[in-house]
Amino acid sequence: MNTKGKEMNFEKALAELEQIVAKLEKGGLALNESLALFEKGIKLTRFLRSELDKAEKKIEILLKDEKGELQARDFIPEDLNASALEEDQDEDEDEEES
């Protein structure tokens, strides 16, 4: 999505959408101006959704199954899950000792 020759990225699109929402919430705009802003907001929302979908697909990791074939699985940082579980267990042990 290009706006006036500038390359659009997620952060710029989100900031522009936030500005549009603020203008629409403030009110006081002419009907045609409100409709134009609303239309642009819808386009930005679609762009942002598309970018989020692309990011989600990039997060998928290819892993080999038991047959050695590659399969796509959602990214779940096992190290983070394991460390969170250990922290919960440590807290439980601390409470029992008190």
C-alpha positions in Angstrom: 0.0 0.0 0.0 1.6 3.2 -1.1 0.5 6.6 0.1 1.7 9.6 -2.0 4.8 7.7 -3.2 5.9 6.6 0.3 6.3 3.0 1.2 3.8 2.1 3.9 4.9 -0.1 6.8 2.9 -1.5 9.8 4.0 1.2 12.2 3.2 4.1 9.9 -0.2 2.6 8.9 -1.1 2.1 12.6 -0.2 5.6 13.5 -2.2 7.0 10.5 -5.2 4.8 11.5 -5.0 6.1 15.1 -5.0 9.7 13.8 -8.0 9.0 11.6 -9.9 7.4 14.6 -9.1 10.4 16.8 -10.4 12.8 14.1 -13.6 10.8 13.6 -14.2 10.5 17.4 -13.7 14.3 17.9 -16.4 15.0 15.3 -17.2 18.3 13.7 -16.2 17.1 10.2 -18.2 17.5 7.1 -20.0 14.3 5.9 -17.8 13.9 2.8 -14.6 14.4 4.9 -15.8 11.8 7.4 -16.7 9.3 4.7 -13.2 9.8 3.1 -11.5 9.3 6.4 -13.6 6.2 7.1 -12.8 4.7 3.7 -9.0 5.4 4.3 -9.3 3.8 7.7 -10.9 0.7 6.3 -8.1 0.4 3.7 -5.5 0.9 6.5 -7.2 -1.7 8.6 -7.1 -4.3 5.8 -3.4 -3.5 5.2 -2.7 -4.0 8.9 -4.6 -7.2 9.1 -2.7 -8.5 6.0 0.6 -7.5 7.6 -0.4 -9.3 10.9 -1.3 -12.4 8.9 2.1 -12.4 7.1 3.9 -12.0 10.4 1.9 -14.9 11.9 2.9 -17.1 8.9 6.5 -16.2 9.3 6.4 -17.3 13.0 5.5 -20.8 11.9 8.5 -23.1 12.2 9.2 -26.1 10.1 9.9 -29.1 12.2 10.6 -32.7 11.3 8.1 -35.3 12.5 9.0 -38.8 13.6 9.2 -39.9 9.9 11.7 -37.2 9.1 9.2 -35.2 7.1 8.9 -31.5 7.6 5.6 -30.2 9.0 4.5 -26.7 9.9 3.8 -26.0 13.6 2.9 -22.8 15.3 5.8 -21.1 17.1 5.7 -21.8 20.9 8.9 -20.8 22.6 9.4 -24.0 24.6 12.2 -22.4 26.7 9.9 -19.6 27.8 7.1 -22.1 28.7 9.6 -24.3 30.5 11.0 -21.4 32.5 7.6 -20.1 33.4 6.6 -23.6 34.6 9.8 -23.8 36.7 9.0 -20.3 38.2 5.5 -21.5 39.2 7.0 -24.6 40.8 9.6 -22.5 42.7 6.8 -20.2 44.0 4.8 -23.2 45.2 7.8 -24.6 47.0 8.5 -21.2 48.6 4.9 -21.0 49.9 5.1 -24.5 51.3 8.3 -23.7 53.2 6.8 -20.6 54.8 
